[in-house]
Amino acid sequence: MTRRAIVVGGGIGGLATALALQRIGWQATVLERAPELGEIGAGMSQAPNAMRALAELGVAEQARAAGVPTHSSANLRAPDGRYLQRARPGDASALLAFHRADLHRVLLEALPAGWMRTAAEVTTVRQDVSGMTVECDGMELSAEVVIAADGIRSTVRRQLWPDAPPPRFLGRTAWLGISEVPDLPGSVTLGPGGYFLIHPITRGRAYWAYVTTTDAPGIRYDQEKAEVVRRIGTWHEPIPALIQATPENAVIHIDIHDVEALPTYIRGRVALLGDAAHAMSPDRGQGAGQSIEDAVVLAAALAGEPTVEAALRRYDAERRPRTQSTARGAGKDGRRLTSRAAHRAMVTMLRVVPGPLWRKGIAADGNATWRWQPPHLPSSAPRH
């Protein structure tokens, strides 16, 4: 008898969950409320921990083909262009950079036909002794388990975790863009009160992000690109060139939020996953990667435990400490990287750290987050 799950949300975490369920012989219906599939037009990086999880999903080769090595963690610069730390010629990169849509497409193309439903907004989730029922656009769907991967403003979390506070504004804002500028190695420029990130991505493009502090969420400008130029237009090249090469209507301005630590990620046969459970500041580049980890750990628990309830308890016990610790660390990093008071001390520290020691710390096994190893999924499907 085929076991069935409903996954709410068709982003990276939701698709990774569906693939993980396929690996262990389950069937899944993925419900995405948007009428068309897609990801915000911006970039991201994936660290070794996430790439190992993608390997368990059987899509590591496709992901590597869709990504570009980036030395953003090795090339640290000051606004005048001086290097605080620098990658050496021939250094391997521990990070792969993606346009979000490219990684999303890798996962979507691996999904079995018929598993995805768009324009499917979930309104109610109910559970009883016989299983789970999800109401969606006037229909009722049944399954053994519901996985809510519906993002930082999760509908399922609001329903079943009514005491959980809403997303928390972190006092930071970011401008994002994609430019037709090829062959950049990736870097982070650390300025007083903010930083500028560059990742190379496919098809001769570069993704950039400027992150800084702001007094309140929702502050917007008539000309967002001009506002970025006003703030950092005198920083070293290629920063001004990247901004100027980005069409005005392609500059994205977002405010940064997270969710406060939840006491549990599970309610009966419902599990929160990804941003629905542990949305975090982007400053460690771990948001999507932690959701991919979640997917693999959840599937391994479902394959290894005698009941769904036991599997979800195992998932919660394994994932909540790690993801909440990562979220706390990301928040601290974001505050430090955008603090004017901490800027001078941080720059001084980076200048005195020996290059070999810095490169050791950003190697594939250089920190506890990146060293994570996924559980093995007892696959019942051919690997892609």
C-alpha positions as CSV (number, residue, x, y, z in Angstrom):
1,M,0.0,0.0,0.0
2,T,1.4,3.4,-1.1
3,R,1.8,5.9,1.7
4,R,0.7,9.5,1.0
5,A,1.7,12.9,2.1
6,I,0.6,16.4,1.3
7,V,3.2,19.1,1.0
8,V,2.0,22.7,1.4
9,G,4.3,25.0,-0.6
10,G,6.1,24.6,-3.9
11,G,9.3,26.4,-3.2
12,I,12.7,24.9,-2.7
13,G,11.9,23.3,0.6
14,G,8.6,21.9,-0.6
15,L,10.0,20.4,-3.7
16,A,13.0,18.9,-1.8
17,T,10.5,17.3,0.6
18,A,8.5,15.7,-2.2
19,L,11.7,14.3,-3.8
20,A,12.8,12.9,-0.4
21,L,9.4,11.2,0.0
22,Q,9.8,9.7,-3.5
23,R,13.1,8.3,-2.5
24,I,11.5,6.3,0.3
25,G,8.6,5.1,-1.7
26,W,5.9,7.6,-0.6
27,Q,3.7,9.6,-2.9
28,A,3.2,13.3,-2.4
29,T,0.9,16.0,-3.6
30,V,2.5,19.5,-3.6
31,L,0.0,22.3,-3.2
32,E,1.3,25.7,-4.3
33,R,-1.0,28.7,-4.1
34,A,0.7,30.7,-6.8
35,P,-0.9,30.3,-10.3
36,E,2.6,29.8,-11.8
37,L,5.7,28.3,-10.4
38,G,8.8,30.4,-9.9
39,E,11.3,31.9,-7.4
40,I,12.1,35.5,-6.7
41,G,14.5,36.9,-9.2
42,A,17.6,36.8,-7.1
43,G,20.6,34.6,-6.2
44,M,21.8,32.4,-3.4
45,S,24.6,30.1,-2.5
46,Q,24.6,26.5,-1.2
47,A,27.3,25.3,1.1
48,P,28.6,21.7,1.4
49,N,26.0,20.6,3.9
50,A,23.2,21.4,1.4
51,M,25.0,19.8,-1.5
52,R,25.3,16.6,0.4
53,A,21.6,16.7,1.1
54,L,20.9,17.3,-2.6
55,A,23.1,14.2,-3.3
56,E,20.7,12.1,-1.1
57,L,17.8,13.4,-3.3
58,G,19.6,12.2,-6.4
59,V,20.1,15.6,-8.0
60,A,23.6,16.7,-7.0
61,E,24.9,16.4,-10.6
62,Q,22.1,18.5,-12.0
63,A,22.6,21.1,-9.2
64,R,26.3,21.4,-9.8
65,A,25.6,22.0,-13.5
66,A,23.2,24.7,-12.6
67,G,25.5,26.4,-10.1
68,V,28.7,28.4,-10.4
69,P,31.6,28.3,-7.8
70,T,31.8,31.5,-5.8
71,H,34.7,32.7,-3.7
72,S,32.5,35.2,-1.8
73,S,33.6,33.9,1.6
74,A,37.3,34.1,0.6
75,N,37.4,37.5,-1.1
76,L,36.6,40.1,1.6
77,R,37.2,43.7,0.7
78,A,37.0,47.2,2.0
79,P,34.9,49.9,0.2
80,D,38.1,51.4,-1.3
81,G,38.9,48.0,-2.9
82,R,41.6,46.7,-0.6
83,Y,41.5,43.0,0.2
84,L,41.1,42.0,3.8
85,Q,41.3,38.4,2.8
86,R,41.8,37.0,-0.7
87,A,41.3,33.7,-2.5
88,R,44.5,32.3,-4.1
89,P,44.6,31.3,-7.8
90,G,43.5,27.8,-8.1
91,D,41.7,27.6,-4.8
92,A,38.7,25.4,-4.8
93,S,35.4,27.0,-3.8
94,A,33.3,25.4,-1.1
95,L,30.2,27.3,-2.2
96,L,28.1,27.1,-5.3
97,A,26.1,30.1,-6.4
98,F,22.7,29.9,-8.1
99,H,19.9,31.9,-9.5
100,R,17.1,30.7,-7.2
101,A,15.0,29.8,-10.3
102,D,17.8,27.5,-11.6
103,L,17.9,25.4,-8.4
104,H,14.1,25.4,-8.2
105,R,14.0,24.1,-11.8
106,V,16.4,21.3,-11.0
107,L,14.1,20.1,-8.2
108,L,11.0,20.6,-10.2
109,E,12.3,18.6,-13.2
110,A,13.0,15.7,-10.9
111,L,9.5,15.7,-9.5
112,P,7.2,12.9,-10.8
113,A,4.5,14.1,-13.2
114,G,1.3,15.0,-11.6
115,W,2.6,15.6,-8.1
116,M,2.5,19.4,-8.3
117,R,-0.7,21.5,-8.2
118,T,-0.6,25.2,-8.7
119,A,-3.3,27.8,-7.9
120,A,-4.0,25.6,-4.9
121,E,-4.5,27.6,-1.8
122,V,-4.9,25.7,1.4
123,T,-7.5,27.1,3.7
124,T,-7.9,24.4,6.4
125,V,-5.9,21.5,7.8
126,R,-7.7,19.0,10.0
127,Q,-6.6,15.8,11.7
128,D,-8.3,12.9,13.4
129,V,-7.6,9.3,14.1
130,S,-7.9,8.3,10.5
131,G,-5.4,10.8,9.2
132,M,-5.1,14.2,7.7
133,T,-7.6,16.2,5.6
134,V,-6.6,19.4,3.8
135,E,-9.2,21.8,2.3
136,C,-8.0,23.4,-0.9
137,D,-10.1,25.4,-3.3
138,G,-13.3,23.7,-2.3
139,M,-11.8,20.2,-2.5
140,E,-10.7,17.9,0.3
141,L,-7.5,15.9,0.1
142,S,-6.5,13.1,2.4
143,A,-3.1,11.9,3.5
144,E,-1.2,10.3,6.4
145,V,0.9,13.4,7.0
146,V,1.0,17.1,6.1
147,I,4.3,18.9,5.7
148,A,4.0,22.7,5.8
149,A,6.7,24.3,3.7
150,D,4.7,27.4,3.0
151,G,7.2,30.0,4.0
152,I,7.8,32.6,6.6
153,R,4.1,33.6,6.6
154,S,2.9,30.1,6.7
155,T,-0.9,29.6,6.6
156,V,-0.5,26.2,8.4
157,R,1.6,27.7,11.2
158,R,-1.0,30.4,11.8
159,Q,-3.7,27.8,12.0
160,L,-2.1,25.2,14.2
161,W,0.4,27.3,16.1
162,P,-2.0,30.2,17.0
163,D,0.2,31.4,19.8
164,A,3.3,31.7,17.6
165,P,4.2,35.4,17.1
166,P,4.3,36.8,13.5
167,P,7.5,37.2,11.6
168,R,10.0,39.4,13.4
169,F,11.6,42.4,11.7
170,L,15.3,42.4,12.3
171,G,16.1,46.1,11.6
172,R,17.8,45.4,8.3
173,T,16.9,45.9,4.6
174,A,18.4,44.7,1.4
175,W,18.5,45.6,-2.3
176,L,19.0,42.7,-4.7
177,G,19.8,42.6,-8.4
178,I,21.0,40.5,-11.4
179,S,23.4,42.0,-13.8
180,E,24.8,40.9,-17.2
181,V,28.4,41.0,-16.0
182,P,30.4,37.8,-16.5
183,D,33.4,36.2,-14.9
184,L,33.3,37.7,-11.4
185,P,34.8,35.4,-8.7
186,G,32.4,36.4,-5.9
187,S,33.2,38.7,-3.0
188,V,31.9,40.5,0.1
189,T,32.7,44.1,0.6
190,L,32.4,45.2,4.3
191,G,31.5,48.8,4.8
192,P,30.4,50.8,7.9
193,G,26.8,49.9,8.4
194,G,26.4,47.5,5.6
195,Y,27.9,45.0,3.2
196,F,27.8,44.2,-0.5
197,L,27.7,40.6,-1.7
198,I,28.6,39.4,-5.2
199,H,28.0,35.9,-6.6
200,P,28.6,34.8,-10.2
201,I,25.7,32.8,-11.6
202,T,25.0,31.0,-14.9
203,R,24.8,32.6,-18.4
204,G,27.4,35.2,-17.7
205,R,25.5,37.0,-15.0
206,A,26.2,38.2,-11.5
207,Y,23.9,38.4,-8.5
208,W,24.4,41.2,-6.0
209,A,22.9,42.3,-2.7
210,Y,23.5,45.3,-0.5
211,V,22.4,44.7,3.1
212,T,22.2,47.6,5.6
213,T,20.2,48.8,8.6
214,T,16.9,50.6,8.5
215,D,14.6,52.2,11.1
216,A,11.4,50.5,10.1
217,P,10.0,48.0,7.6
218,G,8.2,49.2,4.5
219,I,10.4,52.2,3.7
220,R,10.6,52.5,-0.1
221,Y,11.9,54.9,-2.7
222,D,10.6,56.1,-6.0
223,Q,13.9,55.1,-7.7
224,E,15.4,52.2,-5.8
225,K,18.5,51.8,-8.0
226,A,19.3,55.5,-7.5
227,E,19.0,55.0,-3.8
228,V,21.6,52.2,-3.8
229,V,23.9,54.4,-5.9
230,R,23.5,57.3,-3.5
231,R,24.5,55.0,-0.6
232,I,27.4,53.1,-2.1
233,G,28.1,54.5,-5.6
234,T,31.6,55.5,-4.6
235,W,32.6,51.9,-3.5
236,H,35.2,50.1,-5.5
237,E,34.5,48.5,-8.9
238,P,32.7,46.4,-10.0
239,I,30.1,47.5,-7.5
240,P,29.0,50.7,-9.3
241,A,29.1,48.8,-12.7
242,L,26.9,46.0,-11.3
243,I,24.3,48.4,-10.0
244,Q,24.3,50.4,-13.2
245,A,24.0,47.3,-15.3
246,T,20.8,46.2,-13.5
247,P,17.5,47.5,-15.0
248,E,15.6,49.8,-12.7
249,N,12.6,47.5,-12.6
250,A,14.8,44.5,-11.8
251,V,16.1,46.0,-8.5
252,I,14.4,44.2,-5.6
253,H,14.1,45.8,-2.2
254,I,13.1,43.6,0.7
255,D,13.1,43.9,4.5
256,I,14.7,41.1,6.5
257,H,12.6,39.1,9.0
258,D,12.9,35.8,10.9
259,V,10.6,33.8,13.1
260,E,11.1,33.4,16.8
261,A,12.2,30.0,18.0
262,L,9.2,27.6,18.3
263,P,8.9,25.1,21.1
264,T,8.0,22.4,18.6
265,Y,7.9,21.9,14.8
266,I,5.2,19.3,15.0
267,R,1.5,19.0,15.8
268,G,0.1,15.5,15.6
269,R,0.7,14.5,12.0
270,V,1.7,18.0,10.8
271,A,5.3,19.1,10.5
272,L,6.7,22.6,9.8
273,L,9.6,22.7,7.4
274,G,12.0,25.3,6.1
275,D,11.0,29.0,6.6
276,A,7.7,28.0,8.0
277,A,9.6,26.5,10.9
278,H,12.8,28.5,11.2
279,A,13.0,31.5,8.8
280,M,16.3,33.1,9.4
281,S,18.4,36.1,8.4
282,P,20.3,35.5,5.1
283,D,23.7,36.4,6.4
284,R,25.0,32.8,6.7
285,G,23.4,31.7,3.3
286,Q,21.7,28.8,5.1
287,G,18.0,29.5,4.7
288,A,17.3,27.2,1.7
289,G,20.1,24.8,2.6
290,Q,18.5,24.1,6.0
291,S,15.2,23.4,4.3
292,I,16.8,20.9,2.1
293,E,18.4,19.3,5.1
294,D,15.0,19.2,6.8
295,A,13.5,17.3,3.8
296,V,16.2,14.6,4.0
297,V,16.0,14.1,7.7
298,L,12.2,14.0,7.7
299,A,12.1,11.3,5.0
300,A,14.8,9.3,6.8
301,A,12.7,9.4,9.9
302,L,9.5,8.4,8.1
303,A,11.4,5.5,6.5
304,G,13.0,4.4,9.8
305,E,10.3,4.7,12.5
306,P,7.3,2.4,13.0
307,T,4.7,5.2,13.1
308,V,4.3,8.7,11.6
309,E,4.0,10.2,15.0
310,A,7.3,8.6,16.1
311,A,9.0,9.8,12.8
312,L,7.8,13.4,13.4
313,R,9.1,13.3,17.0
314,R,12.5,12.2,15.7
315,Y,12.4,14.9,13.0
316,D,11.6,17.6,15.6
317,A,14.3,16.3,18.0
318,E,17.0,16.3,15.3
319,R,16.1,19.4,13.4
320,R,15.0,22.0,15.9
321,P,18.3,22.3,17.8
322,R,20.4,22.6,14.6
323,T,18.1,25.0,12.7
324,Q,17.5,27.3,15.7
325,S,21.2,27.4,16.5
326,T,21.9,28.3,12.8
327,A,19.2,31.0,12.9
328,R,20.6,32.5,16.1
329,G,24.1,32.6,14.5
330,A,22.7,34.1,11.3
331,G,21.1,36.9,13.3
332,K,24.3,37.6,15.2
333,D,26.2,37.7,11.9
334,G,23.7,40.1,10.4
335,R,23.9,42.5,13.3
336,R,27.7,42.4,13.3
337,L,28.1,42.9,9.6
338,T,25.8,45.9,9.6
339,S,27.0,47.5,12.8
340,R,28.9,50.8,12.4
341,A,30.3,50.3,16.0
342,A,31.7,46.9,15.2
343,H,33.0,47.7,11.7
344,R,36.5,49.0,12.6
345,A,37.2,46.1,15.0
346,M,36.0,43.5,12.4
347,V,38.2,45.0,9.7
348,T,41.2,45.0,12.0
349,M,40.6,41.4,12.9
350,L,40.3,40.3,9.3
351,R,43.6,42.1,8.4
352,V,45.6,40.3,11.0
353,V,44.2,36.8,10.6
354,P,46.8,34.8,8.5
355,G,45.4,33.9,5.1
356,P,46.0,30.1,5.5
357,L,44.1,30.1,8.8
358,W,41.1,32.0,7.2
359,R,41.0,29.6,4.2
360,K,41.0,26.7,6.6
361,G,38.0,28.0,8.3
362,I,36.0,28.4,5.1
363,A,37.0,25.0,3.7
364,A,34.3,22.4,3.1
365,D,34.8,20.9,6.5
366,G,36.0,24.1,8.2
367,N,32.9,24.7,10.4
368,A,30.2,22.8,12.2
369,T,27.4,24.0,9.9
370,W,29.2,22.9,6.7
371,R,30.4,19.6,8.2
372,W,26.9,18.2,8.6
373,Q,26.3,14.8,7.0
374,P,22.8,13.7,5.9
375,P,21.2,10.4,6.8
376,H,21.0,7.9,4.0
377,L,17.7,7.6,2.3
378,P,16.8,3.9,1.6
379,S,15.9,4.7,-2.0
380,S,13.1,2.9,-3.8
381,A,13.4,5.1,-6.9
382,P,16.2,5.3,-9.5
383,R,18.6,8.2,-8.9
384,H,18.6,11.0,-11.4
